[in-house]
Amino acid sequence: MHRHPTPVPALIDPSDSPSRDVRATASPKRPALTLLAALLPLALAACATKTAPLASNADAQAAAQQSVQAVEAGASAVTPANTTPRTLVAAPMPVEKLDVLLEDTMNPGEKIDLDSPRAHVDLWARIRSGMAMPDLDNDLVRKAEDWYSTRPDYVARMTGRGSLYLYHVVDEVEKRGMPLELALLPFVESAFRNDAQSSAKAVGMWQFMPATGRDFDLKQNIFRDDRRDVLASTKAALDYLQRLGKMFNGDWQLALAAYNWGPGNVGKAVARNQKAGLPIDYDSLRIPDETRYYLPKLQAVKNIVMRPEAFGLQLPPVANHPYFLSVNIDRDIDVARAAQLAELDEDTFRQFNPSMNKPVILAASSGQILLPYDNASTFVANLEQYRGPLASWTAWVVPKTMKPADAAKQVGMSETGIREINRIPARMLITKGSTLLVPRSAGRDQDVSEHLADHASIAFAPDVPPMRRVTLKAGKGDTVASVARRYRLGTTQLAQWNKVSTKAAFKPGQQVVVFVREGQTLAAAEPVTAPAKGKAVVARNAKPAKTTRVASSATNKATKSSGKTRSAKVASSGGESSGRTVATKTALR
């Protein structure tokens, strides 16, 4: 499905990432002994892990499972009466809105309890305990381990960025009963960059190609690209991986190879080995180098997560609770305005809402925004008190094909402004039915409809004079190649105009269709005699020919009504001929 770029350093340093502290009101005091009983097993397990270097992934997994089990046992010892969730409030707001806001995005109806012992377990331990794929151990794994271990700054940026989204990915993988190695896949695909785009146009942290994204209901239009959406792309990627897992009978290594190379290609490689009586495991297949290196890279990431100290690396602590929440919106809102109300800078806001292609968020399309949970409460409170306009942009459907300058004048923008906001190329017309983002005005102040938000598109046509259809009469022995050569036209284009192959021959007198611009000249090359011994011979004594002109629309109309044949001036794709021309008989339709 993908073609992956070589990993590049991330744009955002972990030191610049949003702070993970939580603004909250004081929570009710817990009985000290109960809390100690809940957390002591976890502390002992963590100390054991740090003081005794781990020898293998199996040891790391056993320690992680022990740690998680200790936390779960400690959590069960805390009585429900002493487990009151902390209130994440930045300003007063209606209780019913706060209740909805404090629900887990991935588990609707389930309240977030920041005081639960489970919320304080290191998420890496949870990941280690759920690893289920067989290990690879070969030179390519060593190569990938060396690559990561010699780039600690890159690993720090990658894992710091991944810590924002990792809980949600892990939670979704675990709910589906899939190996937790799959939660590490975005490290390999994109280094957890939701703005990543490969040279093959794979996009997002899961690197979906456009067609595959559409197959899994990821919307891609002028307003949004769900391949960049954290929740939507994660759901789609895991849906796809589940399908591949079933397709390859639970062999996750083959499923991952198919995720990278395509299921059809992997299926053919398996069939080829079966026919030859060879093993059909990942290591035995004949696959491209990129796919051959794909699983070793994931294995290297797995090994680093299992035993970071063995590679001289550190992983940022990640709490075992949601880092962000979804907040519903029922009105269109500018990205800048939403960031302001959430008290975030715009770049940080886009980290959580990267699917927005335009400076406005459409309620009819997305219906929600993602925010760190402390900023989510701030946004709701500020939105309650805000009285100004939320959106300064709306959508406008172009009523007819027009020049950008004319469209700009009609909506009250500069030509430069309308080109930039809608990414209109130079020397292009905007075709009828296209949707443009334009400023709101008295006549255009409504939120964008659901149909337009989901199906908006923009198309362009070359800004060139209109073309006219002209017919020529083929001579004896004429072919597509000879006519194209004679009139300095492209062979492929001439064949397409006449719906024949590039090697086709014309019958004498057959009409040959070309399209030209009015007023242009189709310059004929020197006449060619019949081939002699397989070679074309140019006639030396050919008389200069008359050029023919394309008649104007009025002239053509008169010609058609009189039934007479007129000459036509026809355009040459290669410019005017500097040599002699040959007289041609033309008929206009």
Secondary structure, DSSP 8 states (H G I E B T S, - for coil): ----------SS-GGGS--------------HHHHHHHHHHHHHHHHHHHHS---SHHHHHHHHHHHHHHHHHHHHHS-GGG-------SS---HHHHHHHTEETTEEEEE--TTSGGGGSBHHHHHHHT--S----SHHHHHHHHHHHT-HHHHHHHHHHHTTTHHHHHHHHHHTT--GGGGGHHHHHHTT-TT-B-TT--BTTTTB-HHHHHHTT--BSSSBBGGG-HHHHHHHHHHHHHHHHHHTTT-HHHHHHHHHH-HHHHHHHHHHHHHTT---SGGGS---HHHHHHHHHHHHHHHHHH-GGGGT------BSS-SEEEEE--S-EEHHHHHHHTT--HHHHHHH-TTB-SSEE-TTTT-EEEEEHHHHHHHHHHHHH--S-S-SEEEEE-SS-B-HHHHHHHHT--HHHHHHHHT--TTEEE-TT-EEEEE-BTTB-S---HHHHHH----EEE----EEEEEEE--TT-BHHHHHHHTT--HHHHHHHTTS-TT-B--TT-EEEEEEETT--------B---BTTB--B-TT-------B---HHHHHHHHHHT-----B---TT---SS------EEE-
